[in-house]
Amino acid sequence: MLGLVGLGNLLQSYGEPIRMVCGILATVMGIVLVAKVALYPEDFRRDMANPMLASIAGTFPMALLLLAGYAKPVLEPLGYLLWYLGLALHLALIVWFTARYVLHFQLKQVFPSWYIVYVGIVAASITAPAMGRADVGTVAFWFGVVTFVLVSVAVALRYLRVGEPPVPARPVLCICTAPASLCVVGYVQSVTPKSVGFLVLMEVVASVIFLGVLTQLPRLLAARKFAPSFATYTFPLVITATALKQTMACLAKIGSPAPWLQLPVLVETVIATLLLVYALVRYVMFVLSADEAGDGEGQKEAPAKT
């Protein structure tokens, strides 16, 4: 859901219809997700007892914050509703997650997905100006910058002292590309005045992290079995490409153009799009195979009932 919303914004310059298709698909996925939580609350509670899955839950309010930007031009009240709802849900998640997992800190429970909980609030900065709340966007941005540093220390210690998480959870490493890039986009959208030096510094940090994760992608993609962590191939890489694209646009706007960034932007856009499609296809294959397995079990049990 979040990956599609982000992809729509990234590809908007290639045509508004592309953005709207991504927005519609993301909305459908959001409705399905809400329905699943409503129909199977026990599954939701079980997921929230897992620190990795609980932190990944933050992608939902982040998606609402970005979807608000889609909805406002079409139906303004809905845009405001989605934005304030997304903001409230994310703040609630920060408070709950801190009480549940940070106050009872265990290094082995730290994952890169913790960035979603704390730095994810910067998603509000991206659409805040459209809601007339650039002030909130600025506060969210600085909160994200501070927590980015703090969570980075915790994640680094986890990998150094505890080691990598189990194989199904290893793709969450891709999340490391998101926080710095998200801060870049939030800075461009909400914070004024702009500092060229600070913007470039953040983008350099984001690009270095992206290149580091990129070197690990072949190993991560080698996993044949689908896992929920495959979702981390979507938004992090999309927001990384978006950050570079908006950095280029912002530099040009403030009188420091960098046209040589066009090729890197295109390369990152292609990588992000391909990996999002890959993750989506793997998810569809997983759902279809699960349905077939369920039908097979039902057929095997039928004779016993007669």
VEXDREN-2710 file (C-alpha; in Angstrom, 1 decimal):
% VEXDREN-2710
k/r/px/py/pz
1/MET/0.0/0.0/0.0
2/LEU/2.6/2.5/1.1
3/GLY/4.9/1.5/-1.8
4/LEU/2.2/2.1/-4.4
5/VAL/1.3/5.6/-2.9
6/GLY/5.0/6.5/-3.0
7/LEU/5.5/5.1/-6.5
8/GLY/2.6/7.2/-7.8
9/ASN/4.2/10.4/-6.5
10/LEU/7.6/9.3/-8.0
11/LEU/6.1/8.6/-11.4
12/GLN/3.7/11.6/-11.4
13/SER/6.0/13.5/-13.8
14/TYR/5.5/10.7/-16.4
15/GLY/1.7/11.2/-16.3
16/GLU/-1.0/12.0/-13.8
17/PRO/-3.0/8.8/-14.8
18/ILE/-0.1/6.7/-13.6
19/ARG/-0.3/8.4/-10.2
20/MET/-4.0/7.9/-10.0
21/VAL/-3.8/4.2/-10.8
22/CYS/-1.3/3.8/-8.0
23/GLY/-3.5/5.7/-5.7
24/ILE/-6.6/3.6/-6.5
25/LEU/-4.7/0.3/-6.1
26/ALA/-3.3/1.6/-2.8
27/THR/-6.8/2.5/-1.6
28/VAL/-8.1/-0.9/-2.5
29/MET/-5.3/-2.5/-0.6
30/GLY/-6.0/-0.2/2.4
31/ILE/-9.6/-1.2/2.4
32/VAL/-8.7/-4.9/2.3
33/LEU/-6.2/-4.4/5.2
34/VAL/-8.8/-2.6/7.4
35/ALA/-11.3/-5.4/6.6
36/LYS/-8.8/-8.0/7.6
37/VAL/-8.1/-6.4/10.9
38/ALA/-11.9/-6.0/11.6
39/LEU/-12.6/-9.7/10.6
40/TYR/-9.6/-11.2/12.3
41/PRO/-8.7/-9.1/15.3
42/GLU/-6.9/-12.0/17.0
43/ASP/-4.4/-12.2/14.1
44/PHE/-3.8/-8.4/14.5
45/ARG/-3.2/-8.7/18.2
46/ARG/-0.8/-11.6/17.6
47/ASP/1.1/-9.6/15.0
48/MET/1.4/-6.6/17.3
49/ALA/3.0/-8.9/19.9
50/ASN/5.9/-9.3/17.4
51/PRO/8.3/-6.3/17.6
52/MET/9.1/-6.5/13.9
53/LEU/5.5/-6.9/12.6
54/ALA/4.3/-4.3/15.1
55/SER/6.8/-1.7/13.8
56/ILE/5.9/-2.5/10.2
57/ALA/2.3/-1.6/11.1
58/GLY/3.4/2.0/10.9
59/THR/3.3/1.8/7.1
60/PHE/-0.5/2.1/7.3
61/PRO/-0.7/5.6/8.9
62/MET/2.2/6.6/6.7
63/ALA/0.2/5.6/3.7
64/LEU/-2.8/7.6/4.9
65/LEU/-0.7/10.7/5.3
66/LEU/0.5/10.4/1.7
67/LEU/-3.0/9.4/0.4
68/ALA/-4.3/12.6/1.8
69/GLY/-2.3/14.4/-0.9
70/TYR/-4.2/12.3/-3.5
71/ALA/-7.6/12.9/-2.0
72/LYS/-7.5/16.6/-1.2
73/PRO/-7.7/17.9/-4.8
74/VAL/-10.6/15.6/-5.5
75/LEU/-12.5/15.7/-2.2
76/GLU/-11.0/18.2/0.2
77/PRO/-12.7/17.0/3.4
78/LEU/-11.5/13.5/2.8
79/GLY/-8.0/14.7/2.3
80/TYR/-8.0/16.5/5.7
81/LEU/-9.6/13.5/7.3
82/LEU/-7.0/11.1/6.0
83/TRP/-4.2/13.4/7.0
84/TYR/-5.3/14.0/10.6
85/LEU/-6.3/10.3/11.0
86/GLY/-2.9/9.2/9.7
87/LEU/-1.1/11.6/12.0
88/ALA/-3.2/10.5/15.1
89/LEU/-2.6/6.8/14.4
90/HIS/1.1/7.3/13.9
91/LEU/1.5/9.3/17.1
92/ALA/-0.5/6.6/19.0
93/LEU/1.8/3.9/17.5
94/ILE/4.9/5.8/18.7
95/VAL/3.5/6.1/22.3
96/TRP/2.3/2.4/22.3
97/PHE/5.5/1.0/20.8
98/THR/7.7/3.0/23.1
99/ALA/5.8/1.8/26.2
100/ARG/5.7/-1.8/24.9
101/TYR/9.2/-2.3/23.5
102/VAL/11.5/0.6/24.3
103/LEU/10.8/0.8/28.0
104/HIS/11.3/-3.0/28.1
105/PHE/14.3/-2.8/25.8
106/GLN/15.9/-6.0/24.4
107/LEU/18.6/-5.6/21.8
108/LYS/17.5/-8.8/20.0
109/GLN/14.1/-7.2/19.4
110/VAL/15.6/-4.3/17.5
111/PHE/15.1/-4.3/13.7
112/PRO/15.5/-1.7/11.0
113/SER/11.7/-1.7/10.9
114/TRP/11.9/0.5/14.1
115/TYR/12.7/3.3/11.7
116/ILE/9.1/3.1/10.5
117/VAL/7.7/3.8/13.9
118/TYR/9.9/6.8/14.7
119/VAL/11.2/8.3/11.5
120/GLY/8.0/7.4/9.6
121/ILE/6.2/10.4/11.1
122/VAL/8.1/12.5/8.6
123/ALA/5.6/11.3/6.0
124/ALA/3.4/14.0/7.5
125/SER/6.0/16.6/6.4
126/ILE/5.5/15.6/2.8
127/THR/1.8/16.5/2.6
128/ALA/1.7/19.0/5.5
129/PRO/2.0/22.1/3.2
130/ALA/-1.0/21.0/1.2
131/MET/-3.0/20.8/4.4
132/GLY/-1.8/24.2/5.5
133/ARG/0.2/22.7/8.3
134/ALA/3.9/23.3/7.3
135/ASP/4.5/24.0/11.0
136/VAL/3.5/20.5/11.9
137/GLY/5.6/19.2/9.0
138/THR/8.6/21.0/10.3
139/VAL/8.2/19.6/13.8
140/ALA/7.7/16.1/12.4
141/PHE/10.9/16.5/10.2
142/TRP/13.1/17.4/13.2
143/PHE/11.6/14.6/15.3
144/GLY/12.5/12.3/12.5
145/VAL/16.0/13.5/12.2
146/VAL/16.7/13.0/15.9
147/THR/15.1/9.6/16.1
148/PHE/16.9/8.6/12.9
149/VAL/20.2/9.0/14.7
150/LEU/19.0/7.2/17.9
151/VAL/17.5/4.3/16.0
152/SER/20.6/4.0/13.8
153/VAL/22.7/3.5/16.9
154/ALA/20.4/0.8/18.2
155/VAL/20.2/-1.0/14.8
156/ALA/24.0/-0.9/14.4
157/LEU/24.5/-2.4/17.9
158/ARG/21.9/-5.1/17.2
159/TYR/23.7/-6.3/14.0
160/LEU/27.1/-6.0/15.7
161/ARG/26.3/-7.9/18.9
162/VAL/23.3/-10.1/18.0
163/GLY/23.9/-10.6/14.3
164/GLU/21.4/-10.8/11.4
165/PRO/17.8/-11.7/12.1
166/PRO/16.4/-15.0/10.8
167/VAL/16.4/-15.5/7.0
168/PRO/12.7/-14.6/6.5
169/ALA/13.3/-11.3/8.2
170/ARG/16.5/-10.3/6.5
171/PRO/14.9/-8.2/3.7
172/VAL/14.0/-5.6/6.4
173/LEU/17.6/-4.5/5.9
174/CYS/16.2/-2.6/2.9
175/ILE/14.3/-0.3/5.3
176/CYS/17.7/1.3/6.1
177/THR/17.5/3.1/2.8
178/ALA/14.2/4.9/3.8
179/PRO/14.7/7.1/6.8
180/ALA/17.4/9.4/5.5
181/SER/15.6/9.7/2.1
182/LEU/12.3/10.3/3.9
183/CYS/13.9/13.1/5.8
184/VAL/15.2/14.6/2.6
185/VAL/11.7/14.7/1.0
186/GLY/10.2/16.0/4.3
187/TYR/12.8/18.8/4.4
188/VAL/12.2/19.8/0.8
189/GLN/8.5/20.0/1.3
190/SER/8.0/21.5/4.7
191/VAL/11.1/23.3/6.1
192/THR/12.0/26.9/5.2
193/PRO/14.4/28.5/4.6
194/LYS/16.5/25.8/2.9
195/SER/20.2/25.2/3.5
196/VAL/22.0/23.9/0.4
197/GLY/24.7/22.4/2.6
198/PHE/22.3/20.6/4.9
199/LEU/20.2/19.3/2.0
200/VAL/23.3/17.9/0.2
201/LEU/24.6/16.4/3.4
202/MET/21.3/14.5/4.0
203/GLU/21.2/13.3/0.4
204/VAL/24.8/12.1/0.5
205/VAL/24.0/10.1/3.6
206/ALA/20.9/8.7/2.0
207/SER/22.8/7.8/-1.2
208/VAL/25.6/6.1/0.7
209/ILE/23.1/4.0/2.6
210/PHE/21.3/3.1/-0.6
211/LEU/24.5/2.0/-2.3
212/GLY/25.4/-0.1/0.8
213/VAL/22.0/-1.9/0.7
214/LEU/22.1/-2.3/-3.0
215/THR/25.2/-4.4/-2.7
216/GLN/23.2/-6.8/-0.4
217/LEU/20.2/-7.0/-2.7
218/PRO/21.4/-10.1/-4.7
219/ARG/21.8/-12.0/-1.5
220/LEU/18.5/-10.9/-0.2
221/LEU/16.6/-11.6/-3.4
222/ALA/18.0/-15.2/-3.4
223/ALA/15.3/-16.1/-0.9
224/ARG/12.8/-18.2/-2.7
225/LYS/10.1/-18.4/-0.1
226/PHE/7.8/-15.4/0.2
227/ALA/7.8/-13.6/3.6
228/PRO/6.0/-10.4/4.8
229/SER/9.4/-8.7/4.9
230/PHE/9.3/-8.7/1.1
231/ALA/7.3/-5.5/1.5
232/THR/10.5/-3.7/2.4
233/TYR/11.5/-3.9/-1.3
234/THR/8.8/-1.3/-2.1
235/PHE/8.6/2.0/-0.3
236/PRO/12.3/2.3/0.9
237/LEU/13.6/2.2/-2.6
238/VAL/10.8/4.3/-4.0
239/ILE/11.4/7.1/-1.4
240/THR/15.2/6.9/-2.1
241/ALA/14.6/7.7/-5.8
242/THR/12.0/10.4/-4.8
243/ALA/14.6/12.0/-2.5
244/LEU/17.2/12.3/-5.2
245/LYS/14.6/13.6/-7.7
246/GLN/13.4/16.2/-5.3
247/THR/16.9/17.2/-4.3
248/MET/17.7/17.9/-7.9
249/ALA/14.5/19.9/-8.3
250/CYS/15.1/21.9/-5.1
251/LEU/18.7/22.7/-6.0
252/ALA/17.6/24.0/-9.3
253/LYS/14.9/26.1/-7.7
254/ILE/17.3/27.8/-5.2
255/GLY/20.0/28.5/-7.8
256/SER/22.3/25.5/-7.5
257/PRO/21.3/23.3/-10.4
258/ALA/22.7/19.8/-10.7
259/PRO/21.6/18.4/-14.1
260/TRP/24.0/15.6/-13.9
261/LEU/21.7/14.0/-11.3
262/GLN/19.2/13.1/-14.0
263/LEU/20.8/9.8/-14.9
264/PRO/21.1/8.6/-11.3
265/VAL/17.4/9.6/-10.7
266/LEU/16.4/7.5/-13.7
267/VAL/18.4/4.5/-12.6
268/GLU/17.0/4.6/-9.1
269/THR/13.5/5.1/-10.4
270/VAL/13.8/2.0/-12.6
271/ILE/15.3/-0.1/-9.7
272/ALA/12.5/1.0/-7.4
273/THR/9.7/0.3/-9.9
274/LEU/11.1/-3.2/-10.8
275/LEU/11.5/-4.2/-7.2
276/LEU/8.0/-3.0/-6.3
277/VAL/6.6/-5.0/-9.2
278/TYR/8.7/-8.0/-8.1
279/ALA/7.3/-7.8/-4.5
280/LEU/3.8/-7.4/-5.7
281/VAL/4.0/-10.4/-8.1
282/ARG/5.5/-12.6/-5.3
283/TYR/2.7/-11.5/-3.0
284/VAL/0.0/-12.5/-5.6
285/MET/1.7/-15.8/-6.2
286/PHE/1.8/-16.4/-2.4
287/VAL/-1.9/-15.7/-2.1
288/LEU/-2.9/-17.9/-5.0
289/SER/-0.8/-20.8/-3.8
290/ALA/-2.3/-20.5/-0.4
291/ASP/-5.8/-20.6/-1.9
292/GLU/-4.9/-23.7/-4.0
293/ALA/-3.5/-25.4/-0.9
294/GLY/-6.7/-24.6/1.0
295/ASP/-8.9/-26.0/-1.8
296/GLY/-6.7/-29.2/-1.9
297/GLU/-7.1/-29.8/1.8
298/GLY/-10.8/-29.3/1.5
299/GLN/-11.0/-31.9/-1.2
300/LYS/-9.0/-34.4/0.7
301/GLU/-11.2/-34.0/3.8
302/ALA/-14.5/-34.3/1.9
303/PRO/-14.5/-38.2/1.6
304/ALA/-14.0/-38.5/5.4
305/LYS/-17.1/-36.5/6.1
306/THR/-19.3/-38.7/3.9
END
